[in-house]
Amino acid sequence: MIDIGFIGLGTMGRPMAGHLLAAGHRVLLHDVAPVAPELIAAGGVACKSAKEVAEEADVVIIMVPDTPHVEAVLFGKDGVASGISKGQIVVDMSSISPLATKEFAKKIEALGADYLDAPVSGGEVGAKAASLTIMVGGPERAFGTMKPIFDKMGKNVTHVGANGDGQTTKVANQIIVALTIEAVSEALLFASKAGADPALVRKALMGGFASSRILEVHGERMVKRNFDPGFRIELHQKDLNLALEGARSLGLSLPSTAVAQQLFSSCAAHGGKGWDHSAMVRALELMAGHEIAAA
């Protein structure tokens, strides 16, 4: 069975690594914080550096917050690149810049290893339930090796193309998610201000063409005023920055994406960068002087 290195054991990485341990893999673990005791109890092996992980594992998975963190894990002091061997596979499951991803892939491939970008969608709930959507860019041969491993962490695993295409798909996903949160927020705010019960409006809409996973999950959060983070606003801001930076480089206009980013910025300005991204509704509520439902 393949030995797997897992670097980045936060909200998403911890349960993902746990699924690999439960599947019987030897898992080498590293994080900036101490490795969670439950992962060690499940058989995980704590490593002192990313280099040590790369030296011990057949496959190295990275799950960290942003592009600079991935770069540091790969190419920083005692990074993956200093411990990698020919024939290994490096998999970045973070959500980062597609352009930087292509450069990272070239550097890793120059060392004789394959590189996959495999960002995920589904948040903490999906990570815990092993139901993540995984969008993979990179060589077909490496994807074939990794597919059974991805299947331990997700339910919808798709090879979408070359290096960078996985990250591009994730950026597209985050555009859709942000704009749908905004649409659900406006709809429920309109209904509530007009005097209707937003909980019943949401229930009715779930049976029609407006139904969506975001209306189901985040609409309920809005009504119940539960903004404890599953996916933090600051992380969604990072993803929309990637979308807007990419759009500028491509000569595109993404006006609704820009509006969604401004609404997130309003939340952050009110102390909400750590709120769940469904709390975008609070920016609209502030403008309306009306809350969808009482806390």
Protein Blocks (a to p, Z undefined) as FASTA:
>chain_A
ZZdddehjafklmmmmmmmmmnopacddddfbdcdfklmmnopacdfbfklmmmmpmbdc
dddfblmlmmmmmmmghifklmccehiacddfbdcdfklmmmmmmmmmmnopacddddde
hijmlmmnopaccddeddfklmmmmmmmmmmmmmbdcdfbdehjlmmmmmmmmmmmmmmm
mmmmmmmmmmmmnopafklmmmmmmmmmkbcfklmmmmmmmmnopabdfbdfklmmmmmm
mmmmmmmmnopacfklmmmmmmmmmmmmnopampcfklmmmmmmmmnopafbaZZ
